[in-house]
């Protein structure tokens, strides 16, 4: 407003300065932003060229480009024509450029670890370590496996000295467990990082069963994202709320949490099912609460009608 008054000759520079001093800086900045907005949103009286495409069409172009990374401009334009949109290849190109979306050959690139794990997850097993500090500041290492298809977690072991002999024995124990369940034949690859704890004898245990070892790239934790996500869950839901005394105490805590995680905890990635699917819930009955880990976690179910509550 002050700027417009000055433009009309109603305020001198000194008068304008006094007006600005009695106003808050945010007010003056707000006026300027409004003037800039009006400048760039005014529609010329006689605007030439092609008319702008609709917001719906623009969103559809971007959606197809993101969902089908192999598709070029012509393919996207053809697919849109099937949906009743008339759009040229140049329009598709300009829209993708405006959204910083690269052309198809560059946009597609390699298949990527995330796509690989999503497509072949039922054939993949992953393993990893994480460290826990006890009450006396002793570092204890937790070694676990996770089946990517079902998200089922297996506690391999807890130790303060995870040397090659120890970790190889945990690999043998894991293979015995998988053989008992009859799922070894479904597994094709084991994902692990490049930690020096993994001896060649560890890899040999799995390779003898026809399971290939996939080493993640260096400094790329997302390549083993399922294992990393479980570490986040066990820390945030369990270990961050408990003081761990020693290895034995940590093993008991983890075993109880993993039983809950595998058999009772709803998982968003499994449509709220558990890694080991739960049976259909009772439609009626009294809701019961079961405290896990001393009440850190509450688990709920229904007592069948006629069953006495404990």
C-alpha positions in Angstrom: 0.0 0.0 0.0 2.8 2.4 0.9 4.5 1.6 -2.4 1.4 2.3 -4.4 0.9 5.7 -2.5 4.4 6.7 -3.3 3.9 5.8 -7.0 0.8 8.1 -7.1 2.9 10.9 -5.7 1.1 11.1 -2.4 4.1 10.3 -0.2 7.7 11.6 -0.3 10.6 9.3 0.5 10.9 10.6 4.0 7.2 10.2 4.5 7.4 6.7 3.2 10.2 5.9 5.6 8.1 7.1 8.6 5.1 4.9 7.4 7.4 1.9 7.2 8.9 2.5 10.7 5.4 2.4 12.3 4.6 -0.9 10.6 5.8 -4.4 11.5 8.4 -5.8 9.1 6.1 -8.8 8.5 3.4 -6.5 7.3 5.7 -4.8 4.7 7.0 -8.2 3.6 3.5 -9.5 3.3 2.5 -6.6 1.0 5.5 -7.3 -1.2 4.7 -11.0 -1.5 1.1 -10.1 -2.5 2.3 -7.7 -5.2 4.7 -10.4 -6.5 1.9 -13.0 -6.5 -0.4 -10.7 -8.4 2.3 -10.0 -11.0 2.8 -13.7 -11.8 -0.9 -14.7 -11.7 -2.3 -12.1 -14.0 -3.5 -13.6 -17.2 -2.6 -11.6 -20.4 -5.6 -10.2 -22.3 -4.5 -12.0 -25.5 -2.6 -15.1 -24.5 -1.3 -17.1 -27.5 0.0 -20.6 -27.9 -1.5 -23.9 -26.9 -3.9 -23.9 -23.9 -2.6 -25.2 -20.6 -3.3 -28.8 -19.9 -5.6 -29.7 -17.0 -4.3 -30.5 -13.5 -5.7 -34.0 -13.8 -3.8 -34.6 -17.0 -0.6 -33.2 -15.6 -0.9 -35.5 -12.6 -1.6 -38.5 -14.8 1.5 -37.8 -16.9 3.7 -37.7 -13.8 2.1 -40.8 -12.4 2.7 -42.9 -15.5 6.3 -41.7 -15.7 7.0 -42.7 -12.1 5.2 -46.1 -12.3 6.5 -47.1 -15.7 10.1 -46.0 -15.7 10.9 -47.7 -19.1 8.2 -45.7 -20.9 9.3 -42.8 -23.2 7.3 -39.8 -24.2 5.6 -41.5 -27.1 4.5 -44.5 -25.0 3.1 -42.3 -22.3 1.2 -40.2 -24.9 -0.2 -43.4 -26.4 -1.3 -44.8 -23.0 -3.0 -41.5 -22.2 -4.9 -41.6 -25.6 -6.4 -44.9 -24.4 -7.7 -43.1 -21.4 -9.3 -40.3 -23.6 -6.6 -37.7 -23.3 -5.2 -36.0 -26.4 -1.7 -35.0 -25.7 1.5 -34.6 -27.8 4.9 -36.1 -27.0 6.3 -32.5 -26.6 3.7 -31.8 -24.0 4.7 -35.0 -22.1 8.3 -34.0 -22.4 7.8 -30.5 -21.1 5.6 -31.7 -18.2 8.2 -34.3 -17.1 11.0 -31.7 -17.4 9.0 -29.3 -15.2 8.8 -32.0 -12.6 12.6 -32.8 -12.9 11.8 -36.3 -14.2 14.6 -37.6 -16.4 14.0 -39.3 -19.8 13.2 -43.0 -19.8 16.7 -44.5 -20.4 18.2 -42.4 -17.6 15.2 -42.7 -15.4 15.1 -46.4 -15.5 18.7 -47.2 -14.7 19.3 -50.4 -12.9 16.7 -52.6 -11.2 17.9 -51.5 -7.7 18.1 -53.3 -4.4 14.6 -52.2 -3.2 13.0 -53.6 -6.4 15.0 -56.8 -6.2 13.9 -57.5 -2.5 10.3 -56.6 -3.2 10.0 -58.9 -6.2 12.0 -61.9 -4.8 11.3 -61.4 -1.1 9.8 -64.9 -0.5 13.1 -66.4 -1.7 15.3 -64.2 0.5 16.8 -64.5 4.0 18.7 -61.7 5.6 20.9 -61.5 8.7 22.6 -58.8 10.7 24.1 -57.8 14.0 23.3 -55.0 16.4 25.0 -54.1 19.7 23.4 -53.6 23.1 25.1 -52.0 26.1 24.4 -53.6 29.5 23.9 -51.8 32.8 27.7 -52.2 33.4 28.5 -50.9 29.9 29.4 -54.3 28.6 28.9 -54.5 24.8 26.8 -57.5 23.8 26.1 -58.4 20.2 22.8 -59.8 19.0 22.8 -61.9 15.8 19.5 -62.6 14.0 17.9 -63.8 10.8 14.7 -62.5 9.2 12.7 -64.1 6.4 11.8 -61.3 4.0 8.7 -62.8 2.7 6.9 -63.4 6.0 9.0 -61.0 8.2 9.5 -63.9 10.6 12.5 -63.2 12.9 14.9 -65.8 14.3 17.2 -65.0 17.2 20.5 -66.7 16.3 22.4 -65.9 19.4 23.7 -63.3 21.9 27.4 -63.0 22.7 30.1 -60.6 23.7 32.6 -62.2 21.3 31.1 -63.0 17.9 34.1 -64.7 16.3 34.1 -66.8 13.2 33.6 -70.1 15.0 30.6 -68.8 16.9 28.9 -67.3 13.9 29.4 -70.4 11.8 27.7 -72.5 14.5 24.8 -70.1 14.5 24.5 -70.6 10.7 24.3 -74.3 11.2 21.6 -73.9 13.9 19.6 -71.7 11.5 19.8 -74.2 8.7 18.6 -77.0 11.1 15.6 -74.8 12.0 14.7 -74.0 8.4 15.0 -77.7 7.4 12.7 -78.7 10.2 10.1 -76.3 8.9 10.7 -77.4 5.3 11.4 -73.9 3.9 15.0 -74.3 2.9 14.1 -75.3 -0.7 12.2 -72.0 -1.1 15.2 -69.9 -0.2 17.6 -68.8 -2.9 19.7 -66.0 -1.4 21.0 -64.7 1.9 21.6 -61.0 2.3 24.4 -59.9 4.6 26.7 -56.9 4.9 30.5 -57.0 4.5 31.3 -57.2 8.2 34.6 -59.0 9.0 32.7 -61.3 11.4 31.4 -63.4 8.6 34.0 -66.1 8.0 34.2 -68.1 4.8 32.9 -71.1 6.7 29.7 -69.1 7.5 29.0 -68.6 3.7 29.8 -72.3 3.1 27.0 -73.5 5.4 24.4 -71.8 3.2 26.1 -72.4 -0.2 26.0 -76.1 0.6 22.2 -75.8 0.6 22.2 -74.0 -2.7 21.6 -70.6 -1.1 23.7 -67.8 -2.7 25.3 -65.1 -0.6 24.4 -61.5 -1.6 26.7 -58.9 0.0 25.2 -55.5 0.3 27.2 -52.5 -1.1 29.4 -50.7 1.3 27.8 -48.0 3.4 24.3 -48.9 2.0 22.1 -50.0 5.0 19.0 -49.6 2.8 20.1 -52.7 0.8 19.3 -54.7 4.0 16.3 -52.6 4.9 14.1 -55.4 6.3 16.8 -56.3 8.9 17.4 -52.6 9.6 13.7 -52.0 10.2 13.5 -54.9 12.6 16.4 -53.5 14.6 14.5 -50.2 14.8 11.4 -52.0 16.0 13.1 -54.0 18.7 14.9 -51.0 20.1 12.0 -48.5 20.1 9.4 -51.0 21.3 11.5 -53.0 23.7 15.2 -52.4 24.5 14.9 -48.6 24.9 12.6 -49.2 27.9 14.6 -51.9 29.8 17.9 -51.9 31.6 19.8 -55.0 30.5 21.8 -56.7 33.2 23.8 -59.3 31.2 23.7 -61.7 28.3 21.3 -64.1 29.9 18.9 -61.2 30.7 19.1 -59.9 27.1 18.4 -63.3 25.7 15.3 -63.8 27.8 14.0 -60.3 26.8 14.6 -60.9 23.1 13.0 -64.3 23.1 9.8 -62.9 24.7 9.7 -60.0 22.3 10.3 -62.1 19.3 7.5 -64.5 20.3 5.2 -61.5 20.5 6.6 -60.1 17.2 6.2 -63.3 15.2 2.8 -64.5 16.5 0.8 -61.5 17.8 2.1 -58.2 16.6 0.2 -56.6 13.7 2.4 -55.7 10.8 1.4 -52.9 8.4 3.5 -54.5 5.6 1.4 -57.7 6.0 -2.0 -56.1 6.0 -2.0 -56.0 9.8 -1.3 -59.8 10.1 1.6 -61.3 12.0 4.6 -63.0 10.5 3.1 -66.3 11.7 -0.6 -65.7 10.6 -3.1 -65.4 13.5 -6.4 -67.3 13.4 -9.6 -65.3 12.8 -10.5 -63.4 15.9 -13.6 -64.3 18.0 -16.6 -62.1 17.1 -17.8 -62.0 20.7 -16.3 -62.4 24.1 -14.6 -60.4 26.8 -11.5 -58.5 25.7 -8.4 -59.6 27.6 -5.1 -57.9 28.1 -1.9 -59.8 28.3 1.1 -57.9 29.6 4.4 -58.7 27.9 7.8 -57.8 29.3 6.3 -56.6 32.6 3.7 -54.4 30.9 6.0 -52.6 28.4 3.8 -54.2 25.7 0.1 -55.0 25.9 -1.4 -57.7 23.8 -5.2 -58.0 23.5 -7.5 -60.9 22.5 -11.0 -62.1 23.2 -11.9 -64.8 25.7 -14.3 -67.3 24.1 -17.8 -67.2 25.5 -18.2 -69.5 28.5 -14.4 -69.5 29.3 -13.7 -68.3 32.8 -11.3 -65.4 32.9 -8.0 -65.9 34.9 
